Amino acid sequence: MADTGIVPRDTDTWRALITEYGQLTKLTGHSPQSRGQRFNGLIAELLECWDISARANKRSKGEIDVGFTLEGVRYVLEAKWEKTKADTGDLAKLHKRVQQRLSGTHGVFLAMAGYTPEAVADLGDGQRLELLLLDRTHWEAMLSGLVPPQELLSLARDHAAFQGDAYAPLHKLLASQARPSSVDFNASAQRPGTDNAGSAQSRPVLSVRNSNQLGLYCIAPDSLLLTTARGIVRADLTSRTVSPAIDVAHCHRNPLVLGDGSILFTRCFGVGRFHNGRISVAAGGAVGATSLTPGTDDTAWFLDNGSESTPASISRIATELTDQARYGLDYPAAMATNAAWITPEQLVIIGGAGMAVTTLSDRSASHRALTQANPMGLLRRDENTVLTTGDNLTVAVTHLHTGQPLEVAVVPELRGSVSELAQSANGDIYVAAYDMSADNYTVMQLNTAAPQTPPLLNVATPTATASGSTHPTAPIRARPTQRDAPHTLTSGGQTATPPFNEVAAALVISRREERERGHSDGFAFAPALGWPCLEHLAARGFRLDFWLESLRNGWHDVLVGRAPDGATTAAWLPELADRLGTYLDPVGQERWSFTPSSDYVEGFADGLRSVYDSVRHANGKTPDEAPASVFLAVKGILGSINFDGSAVTIRKEGYGPRMKGVKRLPVNEIQQVIVKPATAMFHGYIQFVVQDQPPAPDVRLSLAAGRPHREDPYSISFSRRANSDIERLKQHVNSAITSYH
């Protein structure tokens, strides 16, 4: 996902609309006339999925196909789905309807077949521009999620306001926000050397400055496509020059070049296709982090790692958005980082839950633990092995039957948890990863012919010269670690299958190392959280799952503008996300796209517990002063409730606009906290009585009897297992109220 901060609120409905659009395109069950009527409803329902209030087929002075409001501006939309282009007469009708309404109302014309040149020219000759013109590519960009409706309509409005053009092709709208990227071919950061031996070498070839997006693709042995925060560029390593490839911001991960020369790229929730200077929509409907992967049979696919409520999937990309085919995957949601086809039927998936080899025809999957931490980069070597990257930029050949990696290169100065791999036609392998000390990412070239047996690659460290250029010095030998111990080479040069007990021993060692690393990080981070936060976690047995979910949701609401006025986030959240990645990532930042292993997370929780236990034993009681970083979170029924020391935030995630939303109640406005504990038969509730607002009474006759109505913004229901957490939250809020008054 990109950094636009816009997310759909109802993914199931959204995906159903994409499917229905495909049926409308083929006139399945519709005549052209009935399709037009249903199309209006489809547009309105799509806008509603993206939190834009809309209504279809409104009858007033001249029928309005769709009416909607965005950022305080009212729009009337006319849709035309016919074979002929919209002409001057079509636009004149909508223009008249706009002029019949209050000043400030804008018109939007959506013509699936486009517009006649005369219609666009005549509209530009008017005194005041009051219409925006969209075509099929604009519509499919919104429908797919490649350009969410809020973003596309804002871009179209800005273009009309500043350029005076009612119509702009999709590529022009997106190019308007792109800026040149800074690529430095003098990647000359000094790296320490070690003893080495071997024939293969590695060298840094370039770095990309200040980019929170990372991706690469080999066009030719010395030509790369690079994904940056400001677009996709082409880097020629021979001439050391950079040229724009796709001027579209917010692209992410690796692009993919097809046989016809078109370039696929992922952006927001969809996949775009760039060909002959124009952009079209290839696929969409993603709800999690995405990545592109080529098939072994000239097909193209994209991985969607899903969300907490939507499983991971792999989709075949076709010529049209309506022809994409999605297949569910047996892999934990929101955990996959990459996928690669091994055969036309078998797909390997890697991520925080290890490795899975899936057979597409029957969805069967075999799962393997991965000892390489935070695997992300992935390349197919053959039907039995893949190349992967992981933490501290370890590059490893991983065997599909055992999941055991043979470490072949290490570049500890780069963060391998956010990394990508690409391979050229001559076998050269390129790896990209972030520098540990900066927001830059570096591309390294591993010169190897990729032989059948996994040799040790040798990483040559760059040395800065007086001119600032670099050259490889003596290569660094990639040392086998304890994790590599089970791998042996036979006299024939083939990798021998290690005995089970040796594999098991290596796994135990790796898991212990991960847990110890997590414990160290958690122990060091605990003081930043403050005592009340540790106390809250202690009451929950230091289970981090829901606590992190609540932090992520609150952070997300602040970033996208959904949080109430005055809502803020804890200053330590970004630093915590640097350690826990996707567990805390609010909007799909590339910086936090990694998923730490479960052993690391458990170790992190143990580290927090160690600090808590030490303080309690040393003081014999709770510290008197509660730091301002207190954060308590409790899961309710269709929502949650948080307390940050200064305000209570109730987040509702029910069905319909009256049961959704976020309510923030500062402590100085709360007069009383009412709690009715849950029982084995009935849910309980917590309700806050605020100034000048009488509390909602208990419902008497309904499924919600015995508690306030579900639309009450000042209360939330909870289950029996939340009783103790709710009581604890009540005590903290009451203490804060007493302190304030």
C-alpha positions, -999 to 999 in steps of 0.1 A, spaced: 0 0 0 11 35 -6 14 64 17 -18 82 6 -34 74 40 -67 64 23 -82 30 29 -115 13 20 -139 6 49 -157 -23 35 -134 -46 15 -159 -74 9 -184 -51 -8 -156 -34 -27 -144 -67 -42 -180 -77 -50 -184 -44 -69 -153 -52 -90 -168 -86 -98 -201 -71 -107 -184 -45 -129 -170 -74 -149 -205 -88 -154 -218 -54 -165 -190 -52 -190 -201 -84 -206 -238 -75 -202 -244 -106 -181 -280 -105 -171 -285 -69 -183 -296 -50 -214 -276 -18 -222 -305 3 -206 -306 -17 -174 -268 -17 -172 -268 21 -172 -292 22 -143 -272 -3 -123 -240 14 -132 -252 45 -113 -258 24 -82 -223 8 -87 -207 42 -87 -225 54 -56 -217 21 -37 -180 24 -46 -179 59 -32 -196 47 0 -169 20 3 -143 48 5 -163 68 31 -177 93 6 -214 100 11 -232 93 -22 -267 86 -36 -277 72 -70 -306 81 -93 -317 113 -75 -348 129 -90 -350 167 -88 -346 194 -114 -332 171 -141 -324 136 -129 -290 132 -113 -273 99 -118 -251 102 -87 -248 129 -61 -220 129 -36 -201 152 -12 -163 152 -8 -143 176 14 -173 198 18 -178 202 -20 -210 189 -36 -209 171 -69 -235 159 -94 -223 131 -116 -237 120 -150 -226 86 -163 -227 75 -199 -219 39 -208 -225 37 -245 -204 28 -276 -204 64 -288 -183 92 -273 -199 119 -253 -205 150 -274 -211 187 -268 -249 181 -263 -242 156 -235 -220 180 -216 -244 209 -221 -272 190 -203 -250 183 -173 -237 219 -173 -273 232 -172 -281 210 -142 -251 223 -124 -261 259 -130 -296 251 -116 -280 244 -82 -262 264 -56 -230 281 -65 -200 259 -56 -216 227 -69 -194 209 -94 -204 185 -122 -186 153 -131 -192 135 -164 -181 99 -167 -181 87 -203 -168 51 -206 -161 56 -244 -144 90 -239 -152 124 -255 -153 139 -290 -125 165 -295 -152 191 -302 -169 185 -268 -136 190 -249 -127 221 -269 -161 237 -265 -160 232 -228 -126 249 -226 -140 279 -244 -166 286 -217 -164 315 -192 -161 294 -161 -151 257 -158 -177 238 -137 -173 203 -150 -147 175 -146 -144 149 -173 -136 113 -165 -133 83 -188 -130 45 -184 -94 46 -172 -103 71 -144 -132 49 -133 -112 17 -133 -84 34 -114 -109 43 -87 -126 9 -87 -94 -11 -85 -79 10 -58 -49 20 -79 -60 56 -74 -86 58 -46 -116 80 -54 -106 108 -29 -72 111 -45 -84 109 -81 -111 135 -77 -88 158 -59 -62 155 -86 -88 161 -113 -101 192 -95 -66 206 -89 -57 201 -126 -89 219 -137 -83 247 -112 -46 253 -120 -44 242 -157 -79 251 -169 -85 217 -184 -117 198 -176 -101 166 -190 -67 151 -184 -57 115 -191 -49 94 -161 -11 95 -167 -12 133 -167 -31 135 -135 -6 112 -117 25 127 -133 15 161 -118 26 150 -84 59 133 -93 93 149 -89 128 138 -100 144 112 -79 179 115 -66 201 86 -76 238 85 -66 262 63 -86 290 70 -61 278 46 -35 310 49 -16 302 43 21 332 26 36 325 -9 47 348 -30 69 365 -59 53 373 -94 66 394 -124 55 380 -139 23 384 -163 -4 364 -173 -35 356 -164 -71 324 -144 -69 323 -108 -59 298 -81 -49 299 -44 -54 276 -14 -47 263 2 -79 241 30 -67 221 45 -39 187 62 -39 184 92 -16 155 99 8 131 73 -5 106 54 17 99 30 -12 122 4 -26 121 -19 -56 141 -29 -86 139 -49 -119 166 -59 -143 159 -48 -179 193 -58 -191 226 -68 -175 235 -31 -169 201 -15 -168 177 -14 -139 143 -1 -131 142 15 -96 111 21 -76 114 54 -56 91 75 -35 86 98 -64 82 74 -93 100 46 -112 132 55 -130 156 37 -153 192 36 -143 219 28 -169 249 14 -150 273 18 -180 266 55 -188 257 62 -151 226 81 -161 190 81 -149 158 88 -168 122 87 -159 103 55 -166 69 60 -149 62 95 -134 38 82 -108 44 87 -71 35 62 -44 45 31 -64 60 3 -43 80 -29 -44 94 -44 -77 80 -35 -111 76 -62 -137 83 -59 -175 61 -79 -198 69 -94 -232 52 -65 -251 74 -40 -233 47 -28 -209 56 -22 -173 34 -34 -144 36 -16 -111 18 -17 -78 3 13 -62 -21 17 -33 -45 -12 -37 -41 -20 -74 -18 -28 -103 -12 -4 -131 2 -10 -166 24 16 -184 26 12 -221 34 37 -249 33 66 -225 -2 58 -211 -15 42 -180 -42 16 -177 -55 -6 -149 -43 -42 -148 -57 -55 -115 -70 -44 -81 -89 -51 -50 -59 -57 -27 -64 -52 10 -29 -58 23 7 -54 12 12 -64 -25 41 -76 -47 44 -87 -83 58 -120 -94 62 -135 -129 49 -169 -137 70 -197 -153 46 -196 -183 48 -159 -193 19 -150 -170 20 -122 -144 7 -124 -108 4 -102 -78 4 -113 -41 -19 -97 -16 -10 -106 19 -45 -98 32 -56 -83 65 -68 -95 99 -103 -101 84 -93 -111 48 -70 -140 39 -40 -138 17 -44 -144 -20 -26 -146 -53 -42 -131 -85 -34 -137 -121 -32 -105 -140 -50 -104 -174 -54 -78 -201 -84 -62 -184 -92 -55 -148 -124 -75 -151 -105 -106 -162 -82 -110 -132 -85 -143 -113 -80 -144 -75 -70 -175 -55 -70 -178 -18 -38 -190 0 -32 -211 30 -9 -186 47 -15 -164 78 -31 -131 69 -9 -100 68 23 -121 72 35 -129 37 62 -107 22 69 -123 -12 60 -151 -35 76 -168 -65 64 -195 -89 85 -226 -90 65 -245 -116 32 -235 -134 13 -251 -105 36 -246 -74 40 -213 -56 65 -206 -28 55 -180 -2 78 -165 24 72 -141 53 68 -139 91 52 -173 92 80 -191 75 78 -207 40 48 -224 24 49 -243 -9 13 -242 -24 -2 -262 -52 -27 -239 -69 -50 -266 -83 -61 -280 -49 -48 -252 -26 -27 -277 -6 3 -263 11 34 -276 29 48 -253 56 84 -250 67 99 -229 94 126 -204 81 157 -198 102 165 -167 83 149 -138 101 125 -114 83 127 -129 48 116 -105 21 136 -107 -11 128 -138 -32 141 -153 -65 135 -188 -80 167 -207 -87 153 -240 -98 125 -264 -88 141 -272 -55 158 -239 -43 151 -202 -40 173 -172 -32 161 -152 -2 172 -121 18 168 -115 55 180 -95 85 214 -78 84 212 -84 47 219 -120 46 215 -136 12 208 -173 13 200 -202 -9 170 -219 7 160 -255 0 122 -259 -4 120 -293 12 138 -284 44 134 -246 47 170 -244 56 191 -215 42 227 -217 32 240 -183 38 260 -171 7 265 -134 14 263 -109 43 262 -71 42 255 -62 78 255 -24 71 222 -29 52 188 -37 67 178 -69 51 143 -69 67 133 -45 39 151 -58 8 145 -69 -28 162 -92 -52 164 -91 -90 183 -112 -116 195 -102 -151 195 -125 -181 233 -132 -177 228 -145 -141 239 -113 -122 219 -109 -91 211 -74 -77 200 -68 -41 185 -36 -27 182 -27 9 181 3 32 213 16 49 212 12 86 222 48 92 200 67 66 168 68 47 187 58 15 187 24 -1 217 9 -18 217 -15 -48 245 -42 -47 254 -64 -76 263 -100 -68 284 -113 -97 277 -150 -100 267 -173 -128 242 -189 -104 255 -225 -107 234 -255 -98 251 -260 -65 250 -232 -39 286 -218 -36 298 -192 -11 295 -158 -27 321 -132 -17 311 -97 -10 337 -71 -20 337 -40 2 338 -6 -16 366 17 -9 362 55 -14 388 71 -37 398 107 -37 374 114 -66 345 98 -46 341 68 -69 344 33 -57 361 1 -66 359 -34 -51 387 -43 -27 394 -78 -15 361 -98 -13 346 -108 20 340 -145 25 305 -153 34 309 -173 66 285 -202 73 268 -196 106 254 -221 131 222 -221 110 242 -234 80 258 -262 100 234 -289 88 243 -283 51 272 -304 37 285 -308 2 290 -342 -13 320 -351 -34 298 -345 -64 292 -309 -54 255 -314 -46 239 -303 -14 233 -333 9 201 -335 28 209 -330 65 198 -355 91 166 -346 109 183 -342 143 208 -318 129 181 -297 113 161 -297 145 192 -286 165 198 -257 140 162 -246 144 165 -246 181 196 -225 180 181 -200 156 149 -197 176 168 -191 208 189 -164 191 157 -147 178 141 -148 213 173 -134 229 174 -106 204 138 -97 211 143 -98 248 173 -74 245 152 -50 224 122 -52 247 143 -46 278 159 -16 263 126 -1 251 106 -6 283 115 28 299 101 47 269 67 32 275 64 43 311 50 24 342 12 26 336 17 11 302 38 -18 316 13 -22 344 -15 -25 318 5 -51 298 12 -70 331 -25 -73 337 -29 -89 303 0 -113 309 22 -93 285 2 -105 255 10 -79 228 -15 -88 201 -45 -66 210 -24 -39 226 -5 -35 193 -38 -37 173 -52 -8 194 -21 13 189 -21 7 152 -58 16 148 -54 48 168 -23 58 149 -40 51 116 -70 73 126 -47 102 134 -27 98 102 -57 97 79 -76 124 97 -103 103 112 -94 109 148 -112 135 167 -97 170 171 -69 171 196 -61 134 193 -23 126 193 -1 96 193 27 86 216 61 99 206 76 64 209 53 48 183 77 51 152 106 37 172 84 8 184 73 1 148 110 0 138 112 -31 160 78 -47 154 71 -39 117 37 -49 104 24 -55 139 23 -17 143 25 -3 107 -6 21 104 -7 28 66 16 4 48 49 23 51 78 5 33 99 12 64 78 -11 85 68 -37 59 88 -65 76 72 -89 100 94 -101 129 93 -137 138 70 -150 166 101 -159 186 113 -123 184 79 -109 195 77 -133 224 112 -123 234 103 -86 232 73 -92 255 96 -111 279 120 -81 279 92 -58 289 82 -82 316 117 -83 330 118 -46 334 83 -46 351 94 -74 375 127 -57 383 110 -24 392 83 -40 413 109 -60 433 131 -30 437 104 -6 449 81 -30 465 52 -10 451 40 9 420 61 40 413 43 71 426 46 92 394 28 79 363 45 91 331 24 108 304 29 79 281 2 57 297 -19 38 272 -46 13 281 -66 -6 255 -95 -29 258 -113 -48 231 -151 -44 230 -179 -57 209 -175 -43 174 -149 -18 186 -124 -9 212 -117 16 240 -84 33 247 -71 56 275 -39 76 270 -38 93 304 -56 125 292 -85 113 272 -107 82 265 -112 72 229 -141 49 219 -137 34 184 -168 17 169 -166 -6 139 -202 -17 136 -224 -18 105 -237 14 90 -226 50 96 -245 53 129 -225 24 144 -191 35 131 -168 62 142 -144 75 168 -153 95 199 -126 112 220 -135 123 255 -110 145 274 -108 137 311 -119 172 321 -153 165 303 -160 132 320 -181 133 352 -188 97 358 -178 62 346 -206 35 347 -197 -1 343 -220 -31 342 -199 -63 342 -206 -90 316 -219 -124 326 -218 -158 310 -252 -149 293 -250 -112 286 -225 -86 274 -215 -59 298 -210 -22 290 -189 8 300 -205 42 297 -191 77 302 -213 105 315 -201 139 302 -210 175 308 -243 187 294 -251 153 279 -276 130 297 -265 94 296 -284 71 271 -308 49 290 -307 11 289 -326 -5 260 -355 -26 273 -368 -47 244 -342 -59 219 -312 -80 215 -293 -52 232 -316 -51 262 -299 -42 295 -274 -18 280 -274 15 261 -284 14 224 -255 5 201 -255 39 184 -246 56 218 -212 72 211 -204 74 249 -206 37 256 -194 3 243 -203 -33 251 -177 -59 261 -176 -97 267 -170 -115 300 -133 -120 294 -128 -83 293 -143 -77 327 -110 -73 346 -95 -50 318 -125 -28 319 -124 -25 357 -87 -16 354 -94 11 328 -122 25 349 -99 28 379 -73 47 358 -99 70 344 -114 77 378 -79 85 392 -73 109 363 -107 125 369 -99 130 406 -65 144 398 -80 169 374 -108 181 397 
